[in-house]
Amino acid sequence: MKRLLIASLLLASVAQAKEVLPWIENDYAKAIAHAKAADLPVFVEAWAPW
């Protein structure tokens, strides 16, 4: 029961994050323009399969 509650809270957090954080994928220029217009920092996520 405890694990179900934790999983539910995590899923709820993810659902809220999608609404709050606008992700701009594969368009660096657009992300920078959006950040400058809103005076916000940019978070860049990068990874490699190796």
ChimeraX attribute file (.defattr): number of C-alpha atoms within 10 A of each C-alpha:
attribute: neighborCount
match mode: 1-to-1
recipient: residues
	/A:1	6
	/A:2	7
	/A:3	8
	/A:4	9
	/A:5	10
	/A:6	11
	/A:7	12
	/A:8	12
	/A:9	12
	/A:10	12
	/A:11	12
	/A:12	11
	/A:13	11
	/A:14	12
	/A:15	11
	/A:16	11
	/A:17	11
	/A:18	10
	/A:19	9
	/A:20	9
	/A:21	8
	/A:22	10
	/A:23	11
	/A:24	13
	/A:25	10
	/A:26	8
	/A:27	8
	/A:28	12
	/A:29	10
	/A:30	12
	/A:31	19
	/A:32	15
	/A:33	11
	/A:34	16
	/A:35	14
	/A:36	12
	/A:37	9
	/A:38	9
	/A:39	9
	/A:40	10
	/A:41	11
	/A:42	12
	/A:43	9
	/A:44	10
	/A:45	6
	/A:46	5
	/A:47	5
	/A:48	4
	/A:49	3
	/A:50	3
